[in-house]
Amino acid sequence: MAAPLFVAARGPWDRAAALHSLSTHAIDGLDRAEPDEARHTRVMRVEGRALPVTVRLNADGVRATAADGSPLPDAAAPLIRRWFDLDADIEQIDAHLAGSAVLAPQVSQRPGIRITRYVDDFEAVVSIILGQQVTLAAGRIFLGRLVDAFGEPVDGLRAFPTPERLAETEFEALRDALRMTRARAATVHDVSRLYADGFTLKRGEGRAESLGTLAAVRGIGPWTLSTLGIRTLDDTDALPTSDAVLRRALAAHDLTVDHPHLQTWSPYRSYATVRLWSMGA
């Protein structure tokens, strides 16, 4: 068996938060969650190849292997770094958020809560669309149906469907597979065709333009874009003000989304949001 690929965390890491995020977002067929073993297996696309990858989360970073024991390509390392936000200067982020009376106790008790991101941008967009205005459990059901109907089988699991696969699917077949409203299924179909035609989410230069393109798709609004900012676009300062879990967590501290105190979390409101999600879940 090949030696695991090790990707180190920069500074402290609350791996329990990452394991919780993995298990609560796990999709039937795509993921195999084993939080008690600090282990998770899922299909990733590495250099265009659908590959089941097993990650073990340790206090100092992630050890990853191909599920069949073969060596992982070097290109897997940066994907894993982004997945678990391992390069973040978390000590600086935590030091800033510790200045908030709301967040300081949790920062003290649980340093190193990072952002667990989506592995793939297209998967992120579709997953967040299917999670709009429904519970996390309902969103996972829709995603499980999508993966089961259109995902490529890979060693006992399935890859997340490619945009080309969904774009070429007749709309009614897609809607029937998802068993959801026409409007939501149409948004998934439109985004799939957009990606199949060559669209990509950009970071840095071109980011605003690519988000504008997504915003023009019917059914994509501010919550979707803010959540994308946190969960895939490396935005450190996003605040999804319409998010129900965030609002509940704020209400527990007698705060609302427009309270001036929230501005003190900038430029790390994404990390504050993740911390509040963990309080209000």
HUQUI-V970568 format. One record per residue. RES is the residue in one small letter. PHI is phi in whole degrees, 0 to 359 (none if undefined). PSI is psi as a letter, one per 40 degrees, with the letter a starting at -180 (none if undefined). D_LAST is the distance of its C-alpha to the last C-alpha in Angstrom with 1 decimal. Layout:
res = {RES/RES}
phi = {PHI/PHI}
psi = {PSI/PSI}
d_last = {D_LAST/D_LAST}
This chain:
res = {m/a/a/p/l/f/v/a/a/r/g/p/w/d/r/a/a/a/l/h/s/l/s/t/h/a/i/d/g/l/d/r/a/e/p/d/e/a/r/h/t/r/v/m/r/v/e/g/r/a/l/p/v/t/v/r/l/n/a/d/g/v/r/a/t/a/a/d/g/s/p/l/p/d/a/a/a/p/l/i/r/r/w/f/d/l/d/a/d/i/e/q/i/d/a/h/l/a/g/s/a/v/l/a/p/q/v/s/q/r/p/g/i/r/i/t/r/y/v/d/d/f/e/a/v/v/s/i/i/l/g/q/q/v/t/l/a/a/g/r/i/f/l/g/r/l/v/d/a/f/g/e/p/v/d/g/l/r/a/f/p/t/p/e/r/l/a/e/t/e/f/e/a/l/r/d/a/l/r/m/t/r/a/r/a/a/t/v/h/d/v/s/r/l/y/a/d/g/f/t/l/k/r/g/e/g/r/a/e/s/l/g/t/l/a/a/v/r/g/i/g/p/w/t/l/s/t/l/g/i/r/t/l/d/d/t/d/a/l/p/t/s/d/a/v/l/r/r/a/l/a/a/h/d/l/t/v/d/h/p/h/l/q/t/w/s/p/y/r/s/y/a/t/v/r/l/w/s/m/g/a}
phi = {none/292/294/296/278/255/238/279/273/273/86/295/219/275/290/298/294/294/296/296/297/299/288/283/254/297/251/304/94/268/240/231/270/224/298/294/261/54/226/210/239/203/275/242/260/240/54/82/254/282/224/290/238/255/245/245/268/250/296/255/154/240/253/234/221/294/300/271/89/282/296/275/295/302/295/288/300/295/295/290/301/290/307/254/59/285/268/299/280/292/294/294/297/296/299/292/290/293/283/266/299/288/264/305/299/291/301/294/280/224/292/86/285/253/263/272/263/285/285/228/296/296/302/299/299/295/297/290/301/287/264/293/59/224/290/301/298/294/300/294/296/301/293/298/296/297/295/296/280/231/279/287/294/217/51/87/240/225/282/296/302/284/300/297/296/285/294/277/280/301/305/296/293/295/297/297/292/281/55/218/296/300/297/292/296/295/296/299/295/295/294/297/293/299/293/298/275/110/295/222/282/255/250/73/298/94/298/299/295/293/293/297/297/294/298/283/282/299/102/250/234/301/298/300/291/294/294/300/304/284/273/212/259/63/283/278/232/275/219/282/296/267/290/293/293/299/296/295/296/294/299/296/250/58/240/239/292/258/289/302/300/295/292/290/281/296/265/235/292/298/288/297/299/299/296/293/302/292/283/261/293}
psi = {h/i/i/i/h/h/h/i/h/h/a/i/h/g/d/d/d/d/d/d/d/d/d/e/e/h/h/h/d/d/i/h/h/g/d/d/e/f/i/h/h/i/h/i/h/h/f/e/h/h/h/h/h/h/h/h/h/i/d/e/a/h/h/i/i/i/d/e/e/i/i/i/i/d/e/d/d/d/d/d/d/d/d/e/f/e/e/i/g/d/d/d/d/d/d/d/d/e/e/h/d/d/e/d/d/d/d/d/d/g/i/f/h/a/h/h/i/i/d/h/d/d/d/d/d/d/d/d/d/e/e/h/f/i/i/d/d/d/d/d/d/d/d/d/d/d/d/d/d/e/i/h/h/h/f/e/a/i/i/h/i/i/d/d/d/d/d/e/h/i/d/d/d/d/d/d/d/d/f/a/i/d/d/d/d/d/d/d/d/d/d/d/d/d/d/d/e/e/i/i/h/i/i/b/h/e/d/d/d/d/d/d/d/d/d/e/h/h/e/h/a/d/d/d/d/d/d/d/d/d/e/d/e/f/h/e/f/i/h/g/d/e/h/d/d/d/d/d/d/d/d/e/e/f/i/i/e/e/h/d/d/d/d/e/e/i/f/f/d/d/d/d/d/d/d/d/d/d/d/e/none}
d_last = {38.7/37.9/36.5/32.8/32.0/30.4/28.3/27.9/25.0/26.3/25.4/22.6/19.8/16.6/16.8/14.1/11.6/13.7/14.1/10.4/10.4/13.7/13.0/10.0/12.2/15.5/18.0/20.7/24.0/22.8/20.7/21.3/18.4/19.6/17.0/19.2/22.0/20.1/21.5/20.7/23.3/23.3/26.0/26.6/29.4/31.6/34.8/34.6/34.3/31.5/30.9/28.6/27.3/25.9/24.1/23.8/21.6/23.5/23.2/25.7/24.8/24.8/27.6/28.0/30.5/31.5/30.6/34.4/35.2/37.0/36.7/34.1/35.6/35.3/33.5/30.4/29.9/28.9/26.5/24.7/24.9/23.1/20.6/19.4/20.5/23.0/25.5/23.4/25.1/22.1/24.2/25.3/21.8/20.5/23.7/23.2/19.7/20.9/23.1/20.3/20.1/16.4/15.6/18.6/17.4/14.6/17.1/19.6/17.7/16.0/18.4/18.3/14.7/15.9/15.1/15.0/17.1/18.7/22.0/23.9/24.1/25.1/22.4/19.9/21.5/21.7/18.2/16.8/19.5/18.5/14.8/16.1/15.4/14.0/10.9/9.9/12.0/14.9/15.0/15.4/18.2/20.0/19.9/21.2/24.0/24.8/25.1/27.0/29.4/30.1/29.0/31.8/32.1/32.1/32.8/30.7/27.8/27.8/27.6/25.5/28.2/30.3/30.8/34.4/33.6/31.4/33.9/36.8/35.1/36.4/33.9/34.4/33.8/30.6/29.4/30.7/28.8/25.5/26.2/24.6/26.1/29.0/27.5/24.4/26.7/29.2/26.8/26.1/29.9/30.8/28.6/30.0/33.5/32.8/31.8/34.6/37.0/36.0/33.2/31.0/28.3/30.0/29.0/31.2/34.3/33.7/30.0/30.3/32.7/30.6/27.6/30.1/31.3/27.8/27.4/30.6/29.3/28.7/25.1/23.7/22.6/21.1/17.4/18.5/20.7/18.3/15.7/18.7/19.8/16.8/16.4/20.2/22.5/22.0/21.6/20.7/20.5/18.6/16.5/15.1/15.9/15.2/11.6/9.9/6.3/8.7/10.9/8.9/8.2/11.9/13.1/12.1/14.7/17.0/16.8/17.1/17.1/20.8/21.1/23.5/21.5/19.2/22.5/23.0/20.2/22.4/23.4/20.0/17.6/16.0/15.3/14.1/11.7/10.3/10.1/8.4/5.7/5.6/5.9/3.8/0.0}
